[in-house]
Amino acid sequence: MVRHPTARRTQRQAAPPDDVFVESVLESSVWAKQNVRLLTIATTVVLVLVAGFLYYRNYRSRLRDVAETQLTQIRTTLLAGNAALAISDLDSFLSRFGSTPTAVEARVLLARAHLENQEPQKAIDVISSQARDLQAPLGVQSAMLLADAYEAAVQEDRAVEVLLRVGTDAPFDYQRRLALETAARIRFEQGNAQAAVDLYDRILTDLPIESPERPVYQLRRAEAAAKLSTGSGG
């Protein structure tokens, strides 16, 4: 008698979940034994990376602390009027701590020290790149210092160029107002009374009516306008 083909089929029942788990554990154990060297290397690499990260983080933290302490000492030297010593100390400081956040302030101090030491071009070289980004920490302060350095180097037009950029793009009203006021002063001293009047008009346009500073700027504008009316400030 011929058996029906379906009689030969063996139906495998799904293994119970517990058996699947046990089988998976056994397979993992076998794989681990066969690849113990690879696992050892991988574990060592991970540990080295974690240890390196923790060391670097602690190192950077200690470096910042040391930098802040040294910069405080240099500030004292500069405030005491010893610009030459401050310059020497700041040059050394930036060589060692140039990658720390305190380097931004150190460049501001160094540029100021060069100005006090009658070295405007060196101040320009130090601060010009940092003065480009007005939104960065001390960006506006750096730009105003750059304008001072250009003026001291008898490059008034370059100074006004920087000041007008601050007067347009600085984040705060008082910063823009100070930059425009300084630019107006320079133009007036150059004999360009019309430019000074225009700059004072910009200030007065943005200044609230009730501001106690309005009479001061109105007086300065009137002075520039009077010079213009005499024909000596065109």
C-alpha positions in Angstrom: 0.0 0.0 0.0 1.4 3.4 -1.0 1.5 5.9 1.7 0.1 9.4 1.0 3.0 11.9 0.4 1.8 14.1 3.1 2.4 11.3 5.6 6.2 11.7 5.1 6.2 15.3 6.1 7.5 16.0 9.6 6.1 19.0 11.2 8.5 20.8 13.5 6.9 22.6 16.3 8.2 26.0 17.4 10.6 25.7 20.2 9.3 27.1 23.5 10.6 30.6 24.4 12.7 29.3 27.2 14.5 26.9 24.8 15.1 29.8 22.4 16.7 31.8 25.2 18.9 29.0 26.4 20.0 28.2 22.8 20.9 31.9 22.3 22.9 32.1 25.5 24.8 28.9 24.5 25.5 30.3 21.0 26.8 33.5 22.5 29.0 31.6 25.0 30.5 29.6 22.2 31.1 32.7 20.1 32.7 34.5 23.1 35.1 31.5 23.7 36.0 31.4 20.0 36.6 35.2 19.9 38.1 35.9 23.3 41.1 37.7 21.9 38.8 40.1 19.8 36.7 40.8 22.9 39.7 41.5 25.0 41.1 44.0 22.4 37.7 45.7 22.1 37.3 46.1 25.8 40.8 47.5 26.2 40.2 50.0 23.4 36.9 51.2 25.1 38.6 51.5 28.5 41.5 53.5 27.0 39.1 55.8 25.2 37.1 56.5 28.3 40.2 57.0 30.4 41.6 59.4 27.7 38.5 61.4 27.6 38.4 61.8 31.4 42.0 62.7 31.5 41.6 65.3 28.8 38.5 66.8 30.5 40.4 67.1 33.8 43.5 68.5 32.0 41.4 71.2 30.3 39.7 72.1 33.5 43.1 72.5 35.3 44.5 74.4 32.4 41.6 76.9 32.6 42.0 77.4 36.3 45.8 78.0 35.9 45.1 80.4 33.0 42.6 82.4 35.0 44.9 82.7 37.9 47.8 83.9 35.8 45.6 86.4 33.8 44.5 87.9 37.1 48.1 88.6 38.0 48.8 90.1 34.6 45.7 92.4 34.9 47.3 93.7 38.2 50.6 94.4 36.3 48.8 96.3 33.6 46.7 98.4 36.1 49.9 99.3 37.9 51.0 101.0 34.6 53.8 98.6 33.7 52.8 98.0 30.1 56.1 96.6 29.0 56.1 93.9 31.6 52.4 93.1 30.9 53.2 92.7 27.2 56.0 90.3 28.0 53.8 88.3 30.3 50.8 88.3 27.9 53.0 87.1 25.0 54.1 84.1 27.2 50.5 83.6 28.4 49.2 83.3 24.8 51.9 80.9 23.9 50.8 78.6 26.6 47.1 79.3 27.0 46.2 80.5 23.5 43.5 77.7 23.2 41.7 78.5 26.4 38.7 80.8 26.7 40.8 83.3 28.7 42.9 83.9 25.6 40.1 86.2 24.2 40.5 88.6 27.1 44.3 88.2 27.0 44.4 89.5 23.5 42.3 92.5 24.5 44.7 93.2 27.3 47.7 92.8 25.1 46.3 95.2 22.5 45.6 97.7 25.2 49.1 97.3 26.6 50.6 97.9 23.1 48.5 101.1 22.8 49.7 102.3 26.2 53.2 101.5 25.1 52.8 103.7 22.0 52.7 100.7 19.7 49.4 101.0 17.7 50.4 98.8 14.8 51.2 95.9 17.2 47.8 96.5 18.8 46.2 96.2 15.4 48.0 93.0 14.6 46.9 91.5 17.9 43.2 92.4 17.9 42.2 92.7 14.2 41.1 89.0 13.7 39.2 88.9 17.0 37.4 92.2 16.1 35.6 90.7 13.1 32.8 88.8 15.0 30.8 91.4 16.9 28.5 88.7 18.3 31.4 86.8 20.0 32.4 87.4 23.6 34.4 90.7 23.7 33.8 91.1 20.0 32.5 94.7 20.3 35.2 95.6 22.8 37.8 94.2 20.5 36.4 96.2 17.5 36.4 99.4 19.6 39.9 98.8 20.6 40.9 98.2 17.0 39.3 101.6 16.1 41.4 103.2 18.9 44.5 101.6 17.5 43.8 102.8 13.9 43.2 106.3 15.2 46.5 106.2 17.2 48.2 105.0 14.0 46.8 108.0 12.2 44.6 105.8 10.1 41.4 107.7 10.9 39.4 106.4 7.9 40.1 102.8 8.9 39.0 103.7 12.4 35.7 105.2 11.2 35.1 102.1 9.0 35.4 99.8 12.0 33.2 102.2 14.1 30.5 102.3 11.4 30.4 98.5 11.4 29.9 98.5 15.1 27.4 101.3 14.9 25.3 99.1 12.5 25.8 95.5 13.7 26.6 95.6 17.5 24.0 93.7 19.5 23.1 96.5 22.0 21.9 100.1 21.5 24.5 101.6 23.8 27.3 99.9 21.9 26.0 101.2 18.6 25.6 104.7 20.0 29.1 104.9 21.4 30.6 103.7 18.1 28.6 106.3 16.1 29.5 109.0 18.7 33.2 108.2 18.3 33.0 108.2 14.5 31.3 111.6 14.6 34.1 113.0 16.8 36.7 111.7 14.4 35.0 113.2 11.4 34.5 116.5 13.1 38.2 116.6 14.1 39.1 115.8 10.5 37.1 118.9 9.4 34.2 116.9 7.9 31.3 118.6 9.8 28.7 117.2 7.4 29.6 113.6 8.2 29.6 114.5 11.9 26.1 116.0 11.5 24.8 112.9 9.7 26.2 110.6 12.4 24.6 112.7 15.2 21.3 112.6 13.3 21.6 108.8 13.3 22.1 108.8 17.0 19.2 111.1 17.7 16.9 109.2 15.5 17.3 106.0 17.5 17.5 107.7 20.9 14.3 107.9 22.9 12.7 111.3 23.3 12.9 111.1 27.0 16.5 110.1 27.1 18.7 112.4 29.3 21.5 112.0 26.7 19.5 113.8 23.9 20.6 117.3 24.9 24.2 116.3 24.9 24.0 114.9 21.3 21.8 117.9 20.2 24.5 120.2 21.4 27.3 118.3 19.6 25.2 118.3 16.5 24.6 122.0 16.7 28.4 122.6 17.1 29.0 120.5 13.9 26.2 122.3 12.1 27.6 125.7 13.1 31.0 124.8 11.7 29.3 123.6 8.5 27.4 126.8 8.1 30.6 128.8 8.2 31.8 126.9 5.2 34.8 125.4 7.1 33.4 121.9 7.6 32.2 120.7 4.2 
